[in-house]
Amino acid sequence: MSLSGYAELHCLSAFSFQRGASIAKELFHRAAHVGYEALAITDECSLAGIVRAHEAAQEMGVRLIIGSEFQLHDGPKVVLLVVDHDGYTALCRLITVARRAAEKGSYRLTRADVRDVPDGLLALWVPAKEPDAEHGRWLSAVFPQRCWLAIELHRGIDDEGRCRRLRALAETLGLRAVAAGDVHYHVRQRRALHDVMTAIRHRTTVARAGAFRFPNAERHLRSRRALSAIYPADLLDETRRIAERCQFSLKELRYTYPRELVPDGHTPTTWLRHLTEEGARWRWPDGPSEKARTLIEKELALIADLNYESYFLTVHDIVRFARRQGILCQGRGSAANSAVCFALGVTEIAPDLIGMLFERFISKERNEPPDIDIDFEHERREEVLQYVFNRYGRDRAALTCVATSYRGRSAVRDVAKALGLAADQVGALASILDAWSVETPADALLREAGFDPDAPIIRRVTAMTAELTRLRVGRDSCKKQPKAN
């Protein structure tokens, strides 16, 4: 049997918090195993996991398509896929707009926000159980010649009928149809964890989750043989044609530094040298030693060769503001190896006196930008943040965040609740582990707390806890749903 090629265009990772139940490495390993040509990571209103997806794609040799899923506040559910750099920029802008329009952990994207998107974004319309043809007409107008109707079949009771009806609707609206999977985990065995995560998200138990749970385990990365048994060949072939259009890679990204850093008459190279020489006279009033001068010249040459001057100027600008305002600050980490950082006032240790190795900080062989960590006194840190926003503009500066990971205690507590254990049992299980543990409760500790480690419910709790902590993301990182009745 000749199998059609396939590219999955709708897949969530664990960065769709408490929805996706597999990490990028698992997803791309599975995609390579079943012979996919490409895999789109389309986390809901987020690109948080896209770097890990890029790394996993490079490792497994499966091409990454960058995208995101949105449920429009006043419209359809849509998956947007990136074709080129302009499309990536537009997708980032849409995510920013949507996140800023809602409470933390939520988003709000409207039809008005999606107007005037560039040709570098493709749209997949994911129709509801009862499709609204008006949604399709609107999307085809906003994304002319680059909108598809996604047909997602999961072995329901009338897959053939639904496929037939959706294809007819697509033809009526002048849209092309394409197969998609609405993937939430890499293998069907991960469905049990997804059920637990669903119960946690809806603040209920697995037994009571009802319609919140998927009816089967079909939302995994299915084999091409299984897909060929479900979808007509032309719908599978269309996935490959879409994938061929999506050639953007994160390797194309280059940071553009603020123009404000360099005064008229200077380039970043000449201005960094000017500031370094000025700082050297301050740091070494009697002139730098021969060793210090050698280090400075070596570093400036390497910084210029790698085009990192603007990064050093940015850090210097922020540190200079803090020092002028009397705000305590201190550079740390591998930047302490740099004579240039010392001359600029970023660090307080003279590398020529302690014999540190600059290559620990910047190396042409590593081919990665430097990382200068600066600590500011916490009582006045907000002044520094406001300076950055005011100097460079709020449209050009942003705060970054981290995803809070599950630890053993928090994971076992949430899992035990989701699996229906009584409150006193939940508390007893959680008390076995400390707040920072990433381990599951050991059998001896379970027995000591009065639990039988071989009891089916306890085995299930410990197994689900282990899987949840391995995801490394997802605890309290999204706004929880109202408690289900």
N, C-alpha and C positions, 0 to 999 in steps of 0.2 A: 504494500500500500504506500503510495506516494504521499508524504505529509507536507502540508503547506508550511512555509516559513511563517514566523510570527514575531511581533514586537509587542510587549505589554505596555499599554498607554495609560493605564489608570491603576496606580499602586501606592498604597500608604505604607510608610515605615513607622517605627516606634516614635518618631517625632511628630506624628499625629497623635498627641498624647491621649492614652487610654482608648484609642481606636486601633492603631496599628500595633500588631503583636510580634513583629520581627524587626531585627536591626538590618541595616543595609548590607552588611557582610553576608548575613544569612540569605537575604533576597537575591543578591547577585551570584552567590554560589549556586543556589537553586536554578536561577535563570540560565547559567552556563551549563548546568547538568542536563536540563531539558532542551537545550539548543535554541534559546531565544536569540534573536539578532540584536535586540535592544530592550532596555527596560526603562520606563519613565517612572521617576519618583515624584509623586504628586501629592505631597502632604497638604493637609487642609490649611489654606491661608498661611503658608509657612515655607521658608527655605532653610530652616534650622538644621536639617540633617543632610543638606546637599553636599557638603564637603566630605562627610563620611561616605556618602553614596559615590562621589567622584573617586575617592580612594579605592573603594570596593570594586568599582567598575574597572579601574586600571589594573587591579590585581587579578580579576577574573576574566578580563578580555571581553566583557559584554558592554556595548556602548550605552552610556547614560543619556537619557533624555530628561531635561530639567522642566518641571512644570509644577502646577499647584491646583488644588481643588477648591472651589468656592460654591457656597450656597448663597445666591444673591438674596438680599433682604426682600426685594420686591420682584423677584424673578426666578429664573431656573437655576438648577444645579449645573455647573459647568466646570470642565477641566481645561486649563490653559497650558499649552505646550510651547516651549521656547524654540524658535527657529534660529535666531541670530542675536548679536549683541544688543541691538535695539529692543528686541523682544524681551531679553533678560532684564534690561533697564526698566522697561514698562511693567514687567511682572513685579519687580521689587517695589516700584512706585505704588502699584495697586495694593500690595500687601501692607505697605506703610499706611496708606489711606484707610484701609479697612481696619487695621489694628488701632489707629489713633481715633477712630470714630466710635469705639466701644470700650467697655470696661476691660481691665486686665484679664487676660485669658479668653477673651471673646473677640469677635470682629463683626463689622457691619459694612458690607459692600453693596451698593445700589446700582441700578442701571445707569444712572447719571455718571457714576464713577468710571464706568467701562467705556464711555464714549471716546472716540478718537484714539483707539489703541493702534499701534503700528502694525505693519504687515508681518512683523517678526513674531507675532503671537498667533497660534492656531487655537481653535476652540472645539471641544467635544461637548455636545449637549447630552447630558445624562437625564433622560426623561423620567418622570415619576411613574408609579404603577399605572396611573391613568394619565397619559401624556396630554399636555396642554399645547395645542398646535401654535398658539400665539407666542409661546416661548421660542419655538423653533423659528418662526418668522422674524421675531425681533433679533435673535442671534445671527441669523443669516444676513440681516441688514447691517449689523455692527461688524461682522466678520465675513464680508463678501468673498466668496470663493475659497474660504479657509475655515469653514465650519462643517462639522460632521455630526451625525446622530449616532451616539454610542449605543450599541446593542449589547447589553450585559445579561448573559444567561447563566443560571446557576442550578440547572436541573430542577426547575420548578415543575409544577403539574401541567403547565401548558407552554413550555418553552417554544415549541414549534409555532403555536398560534401567536405568541407574543412577537417572535421574530418576524413572522409574516406581516403582522399589523404594523410593526415599527418600520419595516422596509417600505410598506405602502405609504406610510406617513412621510417618510423621508423623500420618496419620489414625488409626492404631492407638493411638498415644500421646496423642492429643488435642491435637496441636500443629499450628500453621499452618506452611506451608512458604513460603519466600521465595528469590528468586534472589540470588546474591552472586558476586563475581568473584575474591576472593583476589588482588587487584591488587598487583603488585610494581614496576611501572614504567608510565610514561604511554603510551609507544608501543612497538610490537613491535620496532623497531630497537634498543631498549635491552636486549634479551635478551642480546646478546653481552657487555655490561658485567656483567649479572647473573650470567652463567656465570663470569666472572672473579672476581667478588666471592664467589660460592659456593665456588670453588676455594680462594680465600684463607682463607675462614672454616674450611674443613675441612682446611687445610694440605696441599693436594694440587695437582695440575695439572688444567686443564680437561679434558684428554684422559682423565684417570683419575677424574674426579669421578663418572662413571657415574650411579647412581640419585640422587645428591645434586642433580643438575641437573633442571630441568623438561623434559619431553619436547618441548615446543613453546613458542611465544611468545605463548600465549593469555592470559597473566596481565598484560595491559595494559588500559587503559581502552578497551574495544571500542565501536564505533559502535552506536547503537540498532538499526540494521538488522541488524547481526551478532548482537546479543543476541536480537532477535525471531526469528531463524532457529534459535536454539538452545533458548530457553526458552518454555514456554507463557505466554500473555499474563497469566494471573492471577498467576503468580509475579513477573512484572515489575511489575504493578500493586501488589502487596503491598509492594514497596520504597518506593513513594510514600506508602503509608499509614503505614509505620513512620517515614519521614522527617518526615511531618507532625506526629508526636508529639514529635519531637526538636527542640524550639524553643530550647534553651538557647544562649546566646551569651556569650563572654568579656566582653562589654560589661557584663554584669550583676555582675561581680566587684567587690567593694569590700573594701579591707583594714580589718580591725578591730585597732586598736592596743592594746597592753597597758594594763590598768587601773592597773598598779603605778606608772605614770609620774606620776600626779597625786595629791597628798595630799588628804585630806578638807578640804572647805571651798573647794576650787579647781576650776575647769574647766581644760581644756587651754589655753584662751585666757588666762585670768588667771595661770596658773602659768608659761606661757612669758614673759609680760610681766614677772612677778616675777623670773625668772632672768635675763632680758635686762637689766633695770634693775640688778640685783645685779652682773652682769658689766660693765655700763657703768661703774659706780663703780670697778671694778678696772682696767679698760682705760684709763679717762680719770680719773685721780685728781683732777684739777682740774675735772672735768665735761666731758662731750662738747661738741665744737664745735657751732655752729649747723648746719653741714652734716651732722655725724654724727647729731645729734638728728633732723634731717629725714629722713635715710636710715632710721633705726631706726623712726620712726613710719610711714613709707611701707611698709617691709617688713612690720612687724607687721600692718598693715591688710590687705595683700595675702595674707599667710599665713593670717590669719583668714578672709578672704573665700573662699579656696580650701580651707579645712579641712586645712591641712598642719601645724597646731601639734604634733600627736602625733609626727609624723616628726622634727621638730626636737628634741622632748623625748627621743625614743629615742636619737638620735645624741649629744645632750648627756650623757645618762646613761652611755653607754658610754665617752665621752671622759673624763668626770669620774672614773670608776673608774680608767682607765688613769693619769691624772695623779696621783691619790692614791696609786697604787702605784709611782709613779716609772717608769712604762712610757712610753718615748718614743712620741709619736704626732703626726701632722700631717695636717690636712685639706688637700685640694688640689683642683685643677680649678676649675670655675666657682663653687664655694662661696666662693672668695676674693673674689667680688664682693659678698658679703653682710655688712652691718654687724651683723646679728643673730648670724651664725655667729662673727664676730670677738668680739662681746661674750660669747658662750657659751663661748669658749675653744676652739672647733672649728678655727678658722684663725688665722694669725698675722700677717695683713696688714690694716692699717686701710684700708678702702675709701675713707674720706673724704680720705685723704692721697694716694691714687694715682688717683682719678677713674675707678674701674671702673664698669661698667654692670650694675646688679642684674638687669635683664631678661635678661641672658645666663644667669642662674641660674634665675629663676622668672619666668614670663610668663603672664598670663591668656590671651593669644592662642594660645600653644602648647598649653595645656590638657594638660600632662603633669607629673607630680610631679617634684620636684627630685631631684638625684642628688648626694649628699655622699660623696665618696671619702675614706676615712681610711687612712693608712698607719701601721702599728704596727711597732715593732722586731721583727724576725723571731724573735729568741731568746726573746721573751716573749709572742708572739702567742697561744700556747696558753692563757695565763692569761686573756686577754681572752675567748677563746672559751668557756672554762669558766665565766667570770662570767656571760655571756649565758645559757648553759644553766641554771646554778644559779638565776639571778634570775627568769627567765621560764618555766623548765620545758622539759625536753627534748621534751615533746609539743607545744611551741609555738615551738620554734626549730630551725632546720635550716641545714646548709651547702649552698651551691649549687656547681655544678660547670660546667665547660665541656666541650664535645665536642672531642676532639683531631682536627684536620683533617689530611688527607693533604697533604703537600707533594710537590714534584716528585721528590725523591730517594727518599723512602719509597714513593711511588706507583709509580715505575718499577721499583723493586726487587720489590715485591709482584706487580705485573703480569707482569714478566718471568719470575718463578718460576712463576706460575700458567699461563703460556703455554708452559712447558717448556724455557726456555733453560737452558743449562748454568751451573753456579755461577760460573765465571770470566767468562762473558758477562754475567751478572747484576751482578757486581761492577763490571765495566768500564762498563756502562750507568749504574749508579748514581753512579759517580765523576765522570761528566760534569757533574752538577748539584750545587749546594751544598745544604746542609741546609735552607735556608729558601726555596728557589726554588719558585715555583708554575708554572714554565714546563716544557714538554716539551723534550727535547734537540733543539737546532737541527741542521740537516743538516750544517753545517760541523763541528760538534763531534762528530757521529756518525762522519763520515769520518775525522776526526783520531784517533778512538779505534778505528778499524779496522772500522767497521760501514758497510754499504751502506744508506743511508736509504730506497732504493727497494725493498729486499728485502721481500717480503710480511710476514714475521714481524716485522721492525722497524717497518714501517708499522702493523701491528696493535698492537704494544707502545706506540708513541707515541700512537696514537688512543685506546686504552683508558686510558692514563695521563692524557691530557687530560680525558676524561670523568670519571675518578675524582676528579681534583683539583677539577673544577667542582662536585662534590657538596658539597664543603667540610665534610663530616662523615664519621666512620666509621673512622678509623685507630685500631686498638688500643682501641676504645671498647666492645668487647664481649669476653666471655670466648671465646677461640677453642676450636673443637672439637678433640678428640684427633686426632692425625694419622691420616688415612685410609690404609688399606693399598692 
